[in-house]
Amino acid sequence: MNLSKVIKDRRAELRISQDDLAEIAGVGLATVKDIERGQGNPAINTVEKLFVVLGLELSANIKQTIAKL
């Protein structure tokens, strides 16, 4: 699942408007709209702010094993 879908779906589930999400997270409304459209390149701290408001957790997982040199 991609970032824009996760944020948009969770926001809808919580019944939070884009405007309210932006205000509570302390980011611009245009930023929220761009992210939900899959546009732009948000900074990781911006994504983290949105995730905190939405009750989501940001994590990283190893996708594949890198061969030893």
N, C-alpha and C positions, 0 to 999 in steps of 0.2 A: 504494500500500500504506500502511496506517495505522500509526502508531507502536506501538500495542499488538501488532499482528500481527508487525511487524518484531522487536520485543524478544522476544516469546514464541517465535517460530520460530527465531531465532538461539540463544536459550538452550537450546531443545530440541536443536538441531543440535550444540551443544557439550556436551550432556549435563550441564548445570549445573542444580541445583535452584534453585527460587526463593529458598530460605533461603541457599544458598551465594552466589548472585548478590547478594543484599541485603548479606550480610556483607562480601564482597570489595569491593563498590562503596561501602560505608559509608552505606547508606540503610536505611530500615526495611523489614521484610518486608511490612508492610501496604502500603507504597508500591509495591513491586514487584507485589503482587497486584492492587492498584487499577489500575495502569498496564496490566497484561496483560488486565484485564477491560474496558479502555476507559473507566474511571471516574477521577474525580479530575482535577486540573489540575497536573501536576508542573512544578516550576520547571525552566528550561532547564539549570541546573547539575546537577540530579538526573538528567536525561536524559543529559547528557554523561558523568556518572560511570558510568552503566549501559553506555553505548556504549563507553567505554574498556575496560571488563571484557569486553565482548562482541566487541571488535575491529571496531567499527562506526565510521563517520565521520559527523558531523553537518554538513550543508551547507545552504545556501539558494540557491535559483535564482529568477530572474525568471519569474514566472508569465505575465504579460502586459505589454504596453507601455502606459505611461501617456501619455495625450495631453499635449502641451506646452501650457502656459497662455499 
